[in-house]
């Protein structure tokens, strides 16, 4: 059986973004079956953060300061989002509404209203 590739984009290239990318680079060494993760896109408002990623992941095809450009890309299947808590609601709902799979940091929303809005986006886009 051919292993499916999952093309990840990462929004937020600080410590948690690096930790996630380090983990997916080890993923295939730990498993002999299942999906194969590939880092295909990065996004941060500070382009100086991009260097570590481009040095360590030569397959990156999307580099942008605008997260909406990353989530609109057909080169990305799933998004890991590591942004400050106050941005979770907007970023998470935009990612979910784009049809991409979301790997998210906690807290999912900073209050009940934010959590409710994120849940509504998930209910509208269950895929």
GROMACS elastic network, one bead per residue, 0.5 to 0.9 nm:
[ bonds ]
;  ai    aj funct       b0    kb
    1    33     6  0.89398   500
    3    33     6  0.68518   500
    3    34     6  0.59328   500
    3    35     6  0.53943   500
    3    36     6  0.64989   500
    4    34     6  0.71920   500
    4    36     6  0.60587   500
    4    37     6  0.85412   500
    5    35     6  0.56550   500
    5    37     6  0.57552   500
    5    38     6  0.68347   500
    6    35     6  0.66398   500
    6    36     6  0.60419   500
    6    38     6  0.60321   500
    6    39     6  0.84911   500
    6    76     6  0.81032   500
    6    77     6  0.61793   500
    6    78     6  0.70748   500
    7    36     6  0.85751   500
    7    37     6  0.61526   500
    7    39     6  0.59506   500
    7    40     6  0.57324   500
    7    41     6  0.81584   500
    7    75     6  0.68910   500
    7    76     6  0.51161   500
    7    77     6  0.51091   500
    7    78     6  0.63608   500
    7    79     6  0.85718   500
    8    37     6  0.69173   500
    8    38     6  0.59053   500
    8    40     6  0.56314   500
    8    41     6  0.64885   500
    8    42     6  0.87081   500
    8    75     6  0.85717   500
    8    76     6  0.56432   500
    8    77     6  0.60179   500
    8    79     6  0.55310   500
    8    80     6  0.71553   500
    9    38     6  0.87744   500
    9    39     6  0.61775   500
    9    40     6  0.57652   500
    9    42     6  0.55294   500
    9    43     6  0.77048   500
    9    60     6  0.88860   500
    9    62     6  0.81267   500
    9    70     6  0.70287   500
    9    71     6  0.79179   500
    9    75     6  0.87249   500
    9    76     6  0.59085   500
    9    77     6  0.77029   500
    9    78     6  0.63124   500
    9    80     6  0.63352   500
    9    81     6  0.84357   500
   10    13     6  0.70905   500
   10    17     6  0.65542   500
   10    20     6  0.85766   500
   10    21     6  0.83089   500
   10    39     6  0.78674   500
   10    40     6  0.85232   500
   10    41     6  0.62049   500
   10    43     6  0.61464   500
   10    44     6  0.85914   500
   10    70     6  0.85643   500
   10    78     6  0.86858   500
   10    79     6  0.56626   500
   10    81     6  0.59412   500
   10    82     6  0.76479   500
   11    17     6  0.73774   500
   11    41     6  0.84806   500
   11    42     6  0.60748   500
   11    44     6  0.61413   500
   11    67     6  0.65957   500
   11    70     6  0.82346   500
   11    79     6  0.72415   500
   11    80     6  0.63267   500
   11    82     6  0.59827   500
   11    83     6  0.70400   500
   12    15     6  0.86787   500
   12    16     6  0.78249   500
   12    17     6  0.59323   500
   12    42     6  0.79297   500
   12    43     6  0.62024   500
   12    44     6  0.52507   500
   12    45     6  0.82079   500
   12    80     6  0.84932   500
   12    81     6  0.63126   500
   12    83     6  0.53043   500
   12    84     6  0.86771   500
   13    16     6  0.72005   500
   13    18     6  0.64537   500
   13    42     6  0.74665   500
   13    43     6  0.69785   500
   13    44     6  0.59138   500
   13    46     6  0.87047   500
   13    49     6  0.62502   500
   13    50     6  0.73242   500
   13    53     6  0.83721   500
   13    82     6  0.74343   500
   13    83     6  0.85985   500
   14    17     6  0.53876   500
   14    18     6  0.63536   500
   14    19     6  0.87572   500
   14    44     6  0.86851   500
   14    49     6  0.74633   500
   14    82     6  0.78123   500
   14    83     6  0.86798   500
   15    18     6  0.51626   500
   15    19     6  0.61456   500
   15    20     6  0.86865   500
   15    82     6  0.88111   500
   16    20     6  0.61254   500
   16    21     6  0.85919   500
   16    81     6  0.89873   500
   16    82     6  0.62098   500
   16    83     6  0.89753   500
   16   105     6  0.89767   500
   17    20     6  0.52116   500
   17    21     6  0.62746   500
   17    22     6  0.85894   500
   17    80     6  0.77153   500
   17    81     6  0.77910   500
   17    82     6  0.61715   500
   18    21     6  0.51423   500
   18    22     6  0.60051   500
   18    23     6  0.85087   500
   18    52     6  0.85204   500
   18    53     6  0.79356   500
   19    22     6  0.50997   500
   19    23     6  0.61803   500
   19    24     6  0.88017   500
   20    23     6  0.50809   500
   20    24     6  0.63509   500
   20    25     6  0.86906   500
   20    80     6  0.78181   500
   21    24     6  0.51718   500
   21    25     6  0.61769   500
   21    26     6  0.87924   500
   21    39     6  0.73789   500
   21    53     6  0.83711   500
   21    57     6  0.88328   500
   22    25     6  0.51938   500
   22    26     6  0.66274   500
   22    27     6  0.88629   500
   23    26     6  0.52678   500
   23    27     6  0.61914   500
   24    28     6  0.76364   500
   24    36     6  0.86182   500
   24    37     6  0.61008   500
   24    38     6  0.76005   500
   24    39     6  0.81584   500
   25    28     6  0.70836   500
   25    29     6  0.80936   500
   25    37     6  0.77164   500
   25    38     6  0.81019   500
   25    39     6  0.86887   500
   25    57     6  0.88552   500
   26    29     6  0.52721   500
   26    30     6  0.65461   500
   27    30     6  0.53877   500
   27    31     6  0.64377   500
   27    36     6  0.76557   500
   27    37     6  0.74131   500
   28    31     6  0.52215   500
   28    32     6  0.67879   500
   28    33     6  0.82218   500
   28    34     6  0.87671   500
   28    35     6  0.83235   500
   28    36     6  0.64953   500
   28    37     6  0.78720   500
   29    32     6  0.74964   500
   31    34     6  0.71718   500
   31    35     6  0.89544   500
   33    36     6  0.84892   500
   38    57     6  0.87947   500
   38    59     6  0.77359   500
   38    60     6  0.85589   500
   39    42     6  0.80131   500
   39    57     6  0.68714   500
   39    58     6  0.88329   500
   39    59     6  0.67796   500
   39    60     6  0.60325   500
   39    61     6  0.86477   500
   39    76     6  0.87596   500
   40    57     6  0.84471   500
   40    58     6  0.89620   500
   40    59     6  0.60613   500
   40    61     6  0.53013   500
   40    62     6  0.62971   500
   40    63     6  0.87776   500
   40    75     6  0.68642   500
   40    76     6  0.65728   500
   41    59     6  0.87326   500
   41    60     6  0.54095   500
   41    61     6  0.58408   500
   41    63     6  0.58759   500
   41    64     6  0.81709   500
   41    70     6  0.67440   500
   41    73     6  0.88331   500
   41    75     6  0.78391   500
   41    76     6  0.69051   500
   41    79     6  0.88228   500
   42    50     6  0.73684   500
   42    53     6  0.78686   500
   42    60     6  0.74172   500
   42    61     6  0.84928   500
   42    62     6  0.62075   500
   42    63     6  0.51071   500
   42    64     6  0.65469   500
   42    65     6  0.85107   500
   42    67     6  0.86938   500
   42    70     6  0.73962   500
   43    46     6  0.85840   500
   43    47     6  0.82762   500
   43    50     6  0.79894   500
   43    62     6  0.81093   500
   43    63     6  0.59699   500
   43    65     6  0.53449   500
   43    66     6  0.66126   500
   43    67     6  0.59217   500
   43    69     6  0.88120   500
   43    70     6  0.68725   500
   44    47     6  0.63705   500
   44    48     6  0.88512   500
   44    49     6  0.71681   500
   44    50     6  0.75988   500
   44    63     6  0.84984   500
   44    64     6  0.67645   500
   44    66     6  0.73213   500
   44    67     6  0.75791   500
   45    48     6  0.89384   500
   45    49     6  0.86985   500
   45    64     6  0.78113   500
   45    66     6  0.70172   500
   45    67     6  0.86904   500
   46    49     6  0.59125   500
   46    50     6  0.78060   500
   46    65     6  0.69643   500
   47    50     6  0.53556   500
   47    51     6  0.79206   500
   47    63     6  0.86435   500
   47    64     6  0.78833   500
   47    65     6  0.69390   500
   48    51     6  0.63689   500
   48    52     6  0.88843   500
   49    52     6  0.66783   500
   49    53     6  0.77685   500
   50    53     6  0.54131   500
   50    54     6  0.62138   500
   50    55     6  0.85776   500
   50    63     6  0.78271   500
   51    54     6  0.51666   500
   51    55     6  0.58797   500
   51    56     6  0.84489   500
   52    55     6  0.52087   500
   52    56     6  0.61831   500
   52    57     6  0.83944   500
   53    56     6  0.52309   500
   53    57     6  0.56212   500
   53    58     6  0.80625   500
   53    60     6  0.81747   500
   54    57     6  0.52428   500
   54    58     6  0.56726   500
   54    59     6  0.80919   500
   54    60     6  0.67616   500
   55    58     6  0.65669   500
   57    60     6  0.62368   500
   58    61     6  0.85965   500
   60    63     6  0.74033   500
   61    75     6  0.76094   500
   62    69     6  0.86708   500
   62    70     6  0.67568   500
   62    73     6  0.78673   500
   62    75     6  0.77541   500
   62    76     6  0.86436   500
   63    66     6  0.89600   500
   63    70     6  0.77358   500
   64    67     6  0.70668   500
   64    69     6  0.69911   500
   64    70     6  0.68382   500
   65    69     6  0.82880   500
   65    70     6  0.87547   500
   66    69     6  0.54920   500
   66    70     6  0.69086   500
   67    70     6  0.50695   500
   67    71     6  0.63267   500
   67    72     6  0.85911   500
   67    91     6  0.81377   500
   67    95     6  0.89910   500
   68    71     6  0.52071   500
   68    72     6  0.60690   500
   68    73     6  0.87088   500
   68    91     6  0.88378   500
   68    94     6  0.78585   500
   68    95     6  0.82909   500
   69    72     6  0.51654   500
   69    73     6  0.63952   500
   70    73     6  0.53642   500
   70    74     6  0.88329   500
   70    75     6  0.87116   500
   70    76     6  0.74975   500
   70    79     6  0.88264   500
   71    74     6  0.81819   500
   71    76     6  0.70926   500
   71    77     6  0.87657   500
   71    78     6  0.86276   500
   71    79     6  0.76161   500
   71    94     6  0.81571   500
   71    95     6  0.62681   500
   71    98     6  0.64899   500
   71    99     6  0.86440   500
   71   100     6  0.71358   500
   72    75     6  0.88006   500
   72    76     6  0.81982   500
   72    95     6  0.89961   500
   72    98     6  0.68982   500
   72   100     6  0.89728   500
   73    76     6  0.58238   500
   73    77     6  0.87467   500
   74    77     6  0.74644   500
   76    79     6  0.74375   500
   76   100     6  0.76572   500
   77    99     6  0.85796   500
   77   100     6  0.56344   500
   77   101     6  0.65578   500
   78    95     6  0.88682   500
   78    99     6  0.88871   500
   78   100     6  0.51309   500
   78   102     6  0.58453   500
   78   103     6  0.74755   500
   79    95     6  0.74242   500
   79   100     6  0.67035   500
   79   101     6  0.61462   500
   79   102     6  0.51042   500
   79   103     6  0.60532   500
   79   104     6  0.82669   500
   80   101     6  0.86114   500
   80   102     6  0.61058   500
   80   104     6  0.60174   500
   80   105     6  0.83192   500
   81    88     6  0.83321   500
   81    91     6  0.78148   500
   81    92     6  0.76931   500
   81    95     6  0.88980   500
   81   102     6  0.74138   500
   81   103     6  0.64384   500
   81   104     6  0.54264   500
   81   105     6  0.68468   500
   82    85     6  0.87393   500
   82    88     6  0.85346   500
   82   104     6  0.70023   500
   82   105     6  0.61994   500
   83    86     6  0.82612   500
   83    87     6  0.64025   500
   83    88     6  0.67855   500
   83    91     6  0.83166   500
   83   105     6  0.81914   500
   84    87     6  0.56415   500
   84    88     6  0.68847   500
   85    88     6  0.52881   500
   85    89     6  0.82192   500
   85   105     6  0.84707   500
   85   106     6  0.78800   500
   85   107     6  0.69115   500
   85   108     6  0.81036   500
   85   109     6  0.72432   500
   85   110     6  0.65097   500
   86    89     6  0.72905   500
   86    90     6  0.86103   500
   86   109     6  0.79153   500
   86   110     6  0.65955   500
   87    90     6  0.57294   500
   87    91     6  0.60978   500
   87    92     6  0.82482   500
   87   109     6  0.87099   500
   87   110     6  0.89982   500
   88    91     6  0.52983   500
   88    92     6  0.55328   500
   88    93     6  0.81245   500
   88   104     6  0.84302   500
   88   105     6  0.82794   500
   88   106     6  0.87456   500
   88   107     6  0.80929   500
   88   108     6  0.66302   500
   88   109     6  0.60423   500
   88   110     6  0.77496   500
   88   114     6  0.82990   500
   88   118     6  0.88895   500
   89    92     6  0.53654   500
   89    93     6  0.60018   500
   89    94     6  0.84278   500
   89   108     6  0.74642   500
   89   109     6  0.57118   500
   89   110     6  0.78562   500
   89   114     6  0.55329   500
   89   115     6  0.74104   500
   89   117     6  0.72767   500
   89   118     6  0.62443   500
   90    93     6  0.54468   500
   90    94     6  0.60967   500
   90    95     6  0.86049   500
   90   114     6  0.86800   500
   90   118     6  0.84986   500
   91    94     6  0.51558   500
   91    95     6  0.60929   500
   91    96     6  0.85727   500
   92    95     6  0.51376   500
   92    96     6  0.60781   500
   92    97     6  0.84415   500
   92   102     6  0.73775   500
   92   104     6  0.75516   500
   92   108     6  0.82871   500
   92   109     6  0.89785   500
   92   118     6  0.67457   500
   92   121     6  0.86691   500
   93    96     6  0.50809   500
   93    97     6  0.58821   500
   93    98     6  0.84219   500
   93   117     6  0.74749   500
   93   118     6  0.55315   500
   93   119     6  0.86465   500
   93   120     6  0.87018   500
   93   121     6  0.57996   500
   93   122     6  0.79364   500
   94    97     6  0.51020   500
   94    98     6  0.61022   500
   94    99     6  0.89639   500
   94   121     6  0.85314   500
   95    98     6  0.51263   500
   95    99     6  0.68880   500
   95   100     6  0.59842   500
   95   101     6  0.75529   500
   95   102     6  0.66975   500
   96    99     6  0.54924   500
   96   100     6  0.58684   500
   96   101     6  0.66950   500
   96   102     6  0.65624   500
   96   118     6  0.83474   500
   96   121     6  0.63422   500
   96   122     6  0.64458   500
   96   124     6  0.88997   500
   96   125     6  0.66408   500
   96   126     6  0.87406   500
   97   100     6  0.75787   500
   97   121     6  0.63914   500
   97   122     6  0.79729   500
   97   124     6  0.79622   500
   97   125     6  0.64900   500
   98   101     6  0.88396   500
   98   125     6  0.87588   500
   99   125     6  0.67833   500
   99   126     6  0.88804   500
   99   127     6  0.73288   500
  100   127     6  0.84671   500
  101   127     6  0.77459   500
  104   107     6  0.86313   500
  104   108     6  0.71404   500
  105   108     6  0.65450   500
  106   109     6  0.75841   500
  107   110     6  0.62896   500
  107   111     6  0.89168   500
  107   115     6  0.88861   500
  108   111     6  0.88448   500
  108   114     6  0.80077   500
  108   115     6  0.63355   500
  108   118     6  0.77924   500
  109   112     6  0.72312   500
  109   113     6  0.78931   500
  109   116     6  0.82714   500
  109   117     6  0.86372   500
  109   118     6  0.74113   500
  110   113     6  0.82512   500
  110   114     6  0.61891   500
  110   115     6  0.72310   500
  111   114     6  0.53812   500
  111   115     6  0.62449   500
  111   116     6  0.86217   500
  112   115     6  0.50675   500
  112   116     6  0.60045   500
  112   117     6  0.86013   500
  113   116     6  0.50625   500
  113   117     6  0.62107   500
  113   118     6  0.86854   500
  114   117     6  0.51418   500
  114   118     6  0.62335   500
  114   119     6  0.85780   500
  115   118     6  0.51836   500
  115   119     6  0.61058   500
  115   120     6  0.86094   500
  116   119     6  0.50598   500
  116   120     6  0.61466   500
  116   121     6  0.87032   500
  117   120     6  0.50996   500
  117   121     6  0.63623   500
  117   122     6  0.87779   500
  118   121     6  0.51385   500
  118   122     6  0.63707   500
  118   123     6  0.87539   500
  119   122     6  0.50198   500
  119   123     6  0.61809   500
  119   124     6  0.86735   500
  120   123     6  0.50200   500
  120   124     6  0.62384   500
  120   125     6  0.86070   500
  121   124     6  0.51483   500
  121   125     6  0.61546   500
  121   126     6  0.84178   500
  122   125     6  0.50051   500
  122   126     6  0.54828   500
  122   127     6  0.84487   500
  123   126     6  0.55172   500
